[in-house]
Amino acid sequence: MSDLETSTGLDTPTLSELESEAVRARPAFGEHSHILCDNLVRIYKTEGVEVVALQGLDLLVDKGELIAVVGASGSGKSTLLNVLSGLDVPTAGVARVAGTDLLAMTAKDRLHYRRQVVGFIWQQTARNLLPYLTARENVRLPMRLAGRRGRASRAAAARRADELLELLEIGYCAGRRPGELSGGEQQRVAIAVALANEPQVVLADEPTGELDSENSEHVFAALRRANRELGVTAVIVTHDPTVSEQVDRTVGIRDGRTSSETLRREDSDGAIIAEEYAVLDRVGRLQLPRDFTSALAMERRVRLELERDHIGVWPDRPRPEDPQ
Ligand SMILES: Nc1ncnc2c1ncn2[C@@H]1O[C@H](COP(=O)(O)OP(=O)(O)OP(=O)(O)O)[C@@H](O)[C@H]1O
């Protein structure tokens, strides 16, 4: 045993005691998050060619948060959502949702996860609803599939279906089939279907992609309502440019990594303010917005200067004040 390992007095801890105390005191990354993605990697291999769709993506979402994920086409949004929904397995990293480790699920766990823990809403309205069932029957279907049978359960399921449709302000649609509903009403029924089995998390992939702005607003309002009233955590992937006014936080993805966050808050006059931040990852990496770097022709490397209250980032060129 080394000198340091030996306790020298009653109050002096040994090195191993200090080490275990340090490990115990330091919270693990995202320990208390409802959704945790840590260094998530997803590589697709097609015909010998590798596409890195997610390249070390970090994302933390708190329980009860409502966030949007935005990014250019091909940035990895759908890949992320497929992982979170349990449809796809990442190549590496950690993905945990409501305590479930998504890389270590058996087929049985996966079925339970997809039926009970998460609910989804897809862009194509036709993918969300069965055309020959009424809205009410569509909402009851996942409860039946999850094994709610018997008369008492059937009655409870019917009640819950009607309550969910009322909550999303489409009670009047209960007896209609999807063909008799507008696109926005269909997507709100789809949200009710996603909520049927009381999931902890709902995931929506471009839920307003096929809708006009008025219907989109109804769909966002319904998602906000589900989030506020039922406490469900919600992640919405979207191209909708108005989304940052509709959600608490908008996460921007670039090249398979989280690159920016826009936080929405109300100022003292009640006006909504959306402020954009760059994301600093766990090892201190930062993605500078492309329009900033190209405006100053920054390439390959930049010079950093630590100031009293900020860090300056300079192009790799001599500045006028530099000595010749
Ligand atoms: N099954 C697959 N096989 C091979 N490559 C794939 C597959 N799915 C996605 N990719 C590739 O992974 C990258 C990320 O795709 P992804 O669909 O996640 O992007 P996205 O941000 O959702 O795009 P969009 O907004 O157009 O839907 C892209 O380069 C895409 O071509």
The ligand as an SDF file (V2000), in Angstrom:
LIG
                    3D

 31 33  0  0  0  0  0  0  0  0999 V2000
  -31.8790    3.4610  -44.0400 N   0  0  0  0  0  0  0  0  0  0  0  0
  -30.8760    4.2430  -44.4220 C   0  0  0  0  0  0  0  0  0  0  0  0
  -29.8510    3.7290  -45.1450 N   0  0  0  0  0  0  0  0  0  0  0  0
  -28.8030    4.5030  -45.5280 C   0  0  0  0  0  0  0  0  0  0  0  0
  -28.6870    5.8200  -45.2480 N   0  0  0  0  0  0  0  0  0  0  0  0
  -29.6870    6.3790  -44.5360 C   0  0  0  0  0  0  0  0  0  0  0  0
  -30.8290    5.6420  -44.1010 C   0  0  0  0  0  0  0  0  0  0  0  0
  -31.6600    6.4800  -43.4100 N   0  0  0  0  0  0  0  0  0  0  0  0
  -31.0620    7.6890  -43.4250 C   0  0  0  0  0  0  0  0  0  0  0  0
  -29.8960    7.6300  -44.0860 N   0  0  0  0  0  0  0  0  0  0  0  0
  -28.9320    8.7450  -44.2840 C   0  0  0  0  0  0  0  0  0  0  0  0
  -28.6200    9.2860  -43.0000 O   0  0  0  0  0  0  0  0  0  0  0  0
  -28.5620   10.6990  -43.0380 C   0  0  0  0  0  0  0  0  0  0  0  0
  -29.5710   11.3020  -42.0580 C   0  0  0  0  0  0  0  0  0  0  0  0
  -30.8780   10.9980  -42.5210 O   0  0  0  0  0  0  0  0  0  0  0  0
  -32.2100   11.4300  -41.7410 P   0  0  0  0  0  0  0  0  0  0  0  0
  -33.3690   10.8150  -42.4760 O   0  0  0  0  0  0  0  0  0  0  0  0
  -32.0790   11.0820  -40.3100 O   0  0  0  0  0  0  0  0  0  0  0  0
  -32.2000   12.9950  -41.9190 O   0  0  0  0  0  0  0  0  0  0  0  0
  -33.3550   14.0680  -41.6420 P   0  0  0  0  0  0  0  0  0  0  0  0
  -32.7100   15.1930  -40.9260 O   0  0  0  0  0  0  0  0  0  0  0  0
  -34.5150   13.4020  -40.9700 O   0  0  0  0  0  0  0  0  0  0  0  0
  -33.7630   14.5020  -43.1200 O   0  0  0  0  0  0  0  0  0  0  0  0
  -35.2140   15.0050  -43.6670 P   0  0  0  0  0  0  0  0  0  0  0  0
  -35.4720   16.3350  -43.0340 O   0  0  0  0  0  0  0  0  0  0  0  0
  -34.9750   15.0990  -45.1520 O   0  0  0  0  0  0  0  0  0  0  0  0
  -36.2070   13.9510  -43.2930 O   0  0  0  0  0  0  0  0  0  0  0  0
  -28.8070   11.0870  -44.4850 C   0  0  0  0  0  0  0  0  0  0  0  0
  -27.5590   11.2530  -45.1250 O   0  0  0  0  0  0  0  0  0  0  0  0
  -29.5290    9.8940  -45.0640 C   0  0  0  0  0  0  0  0  0  0  0  0
  -29.2900    9.7610  -46.4480 O   0  0  0  0  0  0  0  0  0  0  0  0
  1  2  1  0
  2  3  1  0
  2  7  2  0
  3  4  2  0
  4  5  1  0
  5  6  2  0
  6  7  1  0
  6 10  1  0
  7  8  1  0
  8  9  2  0
  9 10  1  0
 10 11  1  0
 11 12  1  0
 11 30  1  0
 12 13  1  0
 13 14  1  0
 13 28  1  0
 14 15  1  0
 15 16  1  0
 16 17  2  0
 16 18  1  0
 16 19  1  0
 19 20  1  0
 20 21  2  0
 20 22  1  0
 20 23  1  0
 23 24  1  0
 24 25  2  0
 24 26  1  0
 24 27  1  0
 28 29  1  0
 28 30  1  0
 30 31  1  0
M  END
$$$$
